[in-house]
Amino acid sequence: MTAKPKTKEKRIGLFVCHCGVNIAGVVDVEHVARVLKDYPGVTFSTDYVYMCSDPGQQMIIDTIKEKHLDGIIIAACSPTLHEKTFQEAARLAGLNPYQIEIANIREGDSWVHTDKDKATKKAVKIVKSHVAKARQNENLDPIKVDVNRRALVIGGGVSGLQAAMDIADHGYDVILVEKNPSIGGKMIQLSETFPTLDCSQCILTPKMVEVSRHPRIKLLTYHEVDSISGFVGNFKVRIKKKPRYVDETLCNLCGECEKVCPQIVPDEFNMGLSFRKAIYMPFPQAIPGTFTLDAEHCLGLNPVRCGKCKDVCDKKAIDYDMKETIVEEEVGAVVVATGYDLYTMQALGEYGGEKYLDVVNGLEFERILSASGPTGGEIRRPSDGKVPQSVVFVQCSGSRDTEKHLPYCSKICCMYTAKHAMMYRHRVPDGQAIVFYIDVRTGGKGFDEFYMRTVEEDKVLYIRGKVSKIFKEGDKLIVWGVDTLTGKKVEVEADMV
């Protein structure tokens, strides 16, 4: 029986970083280096104030050469920050860059602990686990892999459209997938943009047309990504094509189908503030410019068939037998631009969300402001169509609330509230606009000046405080809040919130 040849024990060096006081302030780094000096597999161990500095890197390079190290462990910050730095140092010393291990004792230890004894013990355990891995590491060499030079962009809002155009303009083919019947996203629903008050549709519709006509962009609306498999540079994508029940190559946009459709449902483009038919075009500038049949509400697809739209279509563009199909594509890169969802009104029960018609969210107010909206740009209450003489705006609704809602700042509500209040004052000059806010955060070019215009020129009243409850009294909404500057309770009567 032949004995197996004895494997040469690797010579591993350990370098523990102080990171100033980021690590050394909580972890006893000298103790870590000292304790692990005689740990099995460790040939050399030391600590230094800044391993990523030029002297620190030079020390690593010199030690690798002098001690003939086969592998090294850097106990420091996250590998996402300096792994490349230390790999390059290893390469300069003649060591394979993949023979280094980064033991994260900053983000994974010192930054999340305060007890020095426990944090130090944890650091020792973290390093020991990396020693075990370093002993098994093998030399690796970068390889070249063919990359598919097509890109997938998921989402047809303003971000997705711009990403698709940027990629296509650089000479690469793009597949743009949008789950809705038309591209445009949330931005197409906006009235104006801050701080310039440009018409959002004037900005976006030319981009939409450009994308639809770009020779390198394959536009797939009413499609959803089902799955993505593969690896970097080579992805296989399964895309679900939803049945539109209208052949867009035959539809001539005559609109006769919409006229005869008996089904009326809330229009999601106008946030339920108006109605549409079961066969519809999302909005006049929709791309592709064709009708879509809403299978959920269409009588023609139910057991009791209607068929009126199909009967009236001279072009025979309506096909009730369309089925969901799967499209498969191969791409080398994926851009996820899937947008956002509004915080639900149901979650804001104390504000009367979905209980009172005249309590609306920001996007609903955008549709009221829009010239293409349900009121033609006139500000009118949803409940009775009257022009509101007083409107209260509640900022941070659902955000900056660690107890009940979301802990973080939404970043944009200060600015779009200022825009809403300004637009209201412009269209209802004798009306009163009141804004409840926690803090005003105007982090952008021209943003603070825009906010100051709202206060100084448009005379919008800002109250620093939180709203606790909104309820109805007669045809008025009563807003209860607290002025955090004076500590006094505030009660405001409003026509709309």
Buried (B, 14 or more C-beta within 10 A) or exposed (E): EEEEEEEEEBBBBBBBBBBEEBBBBBBBBBBBBBBBEEBEBBBBBBBBBBBBEEEBBEBBBEBBEEBEBBBBBBBBBEBEBBBEBBBBBBBBBEBBBBBBBBBBBBBBBBBEBEEBEEBBBBBBEBBBEBBEEBBEBEEEEEEEEEEBEBBBBBBBBBBBBBBBBBBBEEEBBBBBBBBBBBBBBBBBBBBBBBBEEEBBBEBBBEBBEBBBEBEBBBBBBBBBBEEBEBEEEBBEBBBBBBBBBBBBEBBEEBEBBBEBBEBEBEBEBBBBBEEBBBBBBBBEBBBBEBBBBBBEBBBBBEEEEBEBBBEBBEEEBBBBEBEEEEBEBEBBBBBBBBBEEEBEBEBBEEBBBEEBBBBBBBBBBBBBBBEBBBBEBBBBBBBEEEBBEBBBBBBBBBBBBEEEBBEEBBEBBBBBBBBBBBBBBEBBEEBBBBBBBBEBBBEEEEBBEBBEBBBEEBEBEBBBBBBEEBBBEEEBBBBBBBBEEEEEEBEBEBBBB
